[in-house]
Amino acid sequence: MKRALDIAGGVAGLVLLSPFLLGLAIAVRLESPGAALHWSKRVGRRNRIFRMPKFRTMRLGAPDVATHLLADPQAWVTPLGRFLRRTSLDELPQLWSVLKGDMSLVGPRPALFNQDDLVALRTAAGVDALRPGLTGWAQINGRDELPIPEKARLDREYLERMSTAFDLRILAVTALSAISGRDVSH
């Protein structure tokens, strides 16, 4: 059932949002040189690495690490990128990854390939068995503000509570958070 909802949501999202996605891609390209999409190496189900698309929010040459690890993240994030991150619009191209099967609409957010601490905690908790999500339980309970161990704990809680109703609740709260820009620090 979860995979069927992912496919339906991925197709509907890509079809309905395609003019908007094209407009965002053009805006990213007009603001700064480089591709509109950044293909990030992420950790997926069973700790397999996959490439996940996001609208590019950082200047060319930015280090490929979690934003919170940069000495001065704001020096790398573009003005449009700040808006895209605050509203989570930079995440919309991940509907492609949902459709492809690398991701789910709801699950733990995919860790960067070099976030060994988060990957280890998730693996120890059994969370690596899940497809990573466009949004997740940890996302709506603190997002960028959460320490790594708390993210892993919330991801484990999601694994234990996972259901269609819970996923729909998470999706609804995500939409409200994206609109308000709540809990985004970079």
C-alpha positions in Angstrom: 0.0 0.0 0.0 2.8 2.4 0.9 4.6 2.0 -2.4 1.3 2.5 -4.3 0.7 5.8 -2.5 4.3 6.8 -3.3 3.8 6.1 -7.0 0.5 7.9 -7.1 1.9 10.9 -5.1 5.0 11.0 -7.2 3.2 11.0 -10.5 0.5 13.5 -9.3 3.1 15.8 -7.8 5.4 15.8 -10.9 2.5 16.3 -13.3 0.6 19.0 -11.4 3.8 20.9 -10.4 5.7 20.6 -13.6 5.1 24.2 -14.7 6.1 25.5 -11.2 9.1 23.2 -11.2 10.2 24.5 -14.6 9.8 28.1 -13.3 11.9 27.3 -10.2 14.6 25.7 -12.4 14.8 28.8 -14.6 15.0 31.1 -11.6 17.9 29.1 -10.1 19.7 29.2 -13.4 19.1 33.0 -13.8 20.3 33.8 -10.3 23.7 32.0 -10.4 25.8 30.0 -12.8 25.5 26.2 -12.8 22.9 23.6 -13.2 19.4 24.1 -11.7 19.6 20.7 -10.0 22.2 19.4 -7.6 22.5 15.6 -7.5 23.4 14.8 -3.9 24.9 11.4 -2.9 22.6 10.1 -0.2 22.2 7.0 1.9 19.1 5.0 1.0 17.5 1.8 2.1 19.9 -0.8 3.5 22.6 2.0 3.4 22.8 1.9 -0.4 24.1 5.2 -1.9 21.8 6.8 -4.5 21.8 10.2 -6.2 19.0 12.5 -5.1 18.0 15.7 -7.0 17.4 19.0 -5.3 17.2 22.5 -6.6 20.6 24.0 -6.2 20.6 26.4 -3.3 24.3 26.9 -2.9 27.0 28.6 -5.0 29.2 26.5 -7.2 32.2 25.1 -5.4 30.4 24.7 -2.1 31.8 21.7 0.0 29.7 18.5 -0.2 28.9 18.3 3.5 25.9 19.0 5.7 25.2 22.7 5.8 25.6 22.8 9.6 29.2 21.7 9.2 30.2 24.7 7.2 32.0 27.5 9.0 29.8 30.1 7.4 26.8 28.5 5.7 25.3 31.8 4.6 28.4 32.6 2.5 27.5 29.6 0.3 23.7 29.8 0.2 22.3 31.9 -2.6 19.5 34.5 -1.9 17.0 32.4 -3.8 18.5 29.3 -2.1 17.6 30.8 1.3 13.9 31.1 0.2 13.9 27.6 -1.4 15.3 26.1 1.8 13.0 27.9 4.2 9.9 26.8 2.2 11.4 23.3 1.4 10.8 24.0 -2.3 14.3 22.8 -3.0 13.1 19.3 -2.1 10.4 19.0 -4.8 12.6 17.4 -7.4 12.9 14.4 -5.0 9.4 13.4 -6.3 11.5 11.8 -9.1 13.3 9.7 -6.5 10.0 8.7 -4.9 8.7 7.6 -8.3 11.9 5.8 -9.1 11.7 3.9 -5.8 14.8 5.3 -4.1 12.6 7.3 -1.7 9.2 7.3 -0.2 6.9 10.3 0.4 7.4 9.7 4.2 10.4 8.1 5.9 13.6 9.2 7.5 15.2 12.0 5.6 18.2 10.6 3.6 21.5 11.2 5.2 24.4 12.6 3.2 26.9 9.9 2.2 29.4 11.3 4.7 27.1 11.6 7.7 28.6 8.5 9.4 27.3 9.4 12.8 23.6 9.5 11.7 24.0 6.5 9.5 25.5 4.4 12.3 22.7 5.4 14.8 20.0 4.6 12.2 21.5 1.3 11.4 21.7 0.3 15.0 18.0 1.2 15.4 17.0 -0.8 12.3 15.9 2.3 10.5 18.1 1.5 7.5 15.4 -1.0 6.5 13.2 1.9 5.4 13.2 3.9 2.2 14.2 7.5 3.1 11.4 10.0 2.8 10.7 13.4 1.2 9.5 14.2 4.7 9.5 12.3 8.0 8.6 12.2 11.7 11.9 13.9 12.7 11.3 16.6 10.0 8.1 17.7 11.6 9.5 17.5 15.1 12.4 19.9 14.8 13.9 19.6 11.3 17.4 21.2 11.2 17.3 22.1 14.9 17.5 18.5 16.1 20.7 16.9 17.3 21.7 13.7 15.5 20.8 11.3 18.3 17.3 12.8 18.6 16.8 12.5 14.8 17.7 8.8 15.0 15.4 8.3 18.0 12.5 9.9 16.1 13.3 7.8 13.0 13.1 4.7 15.1 9.8 5.9 16.6 8.5 6.3 13.0 9.5 2.8 12.2 7.5 1.5 15.2 4.4 3.6 14.4 4.4 3.4 10.6 1.0 3.3 9.0 -1.0 5.0 6.2 -2.8 7.3 8.7 0.5 8.3 10.4 2.0 9.0 7.0 -0.9 11.2 6.0 -0.6 13.1 9.3 3.1 13.7 8.7 2.4 14.9 5.1 -0.2 17.4 6.4 2.0 18.8 9.1 4.9 19.0 6.6 2.8 21.1 4.2 2.0 23.6 7.1 5.7 23.7 8.2 6.9 24.4 4.6 4.4 27.2 4.2 5.5 28.8 7.5 9.3 28.1 7.1 9.4 26.8 10.7 12.5 25.1 12.1 14.9 25.8 9.1 18.2 27.2 10.3 20.1 27.3 7.1 
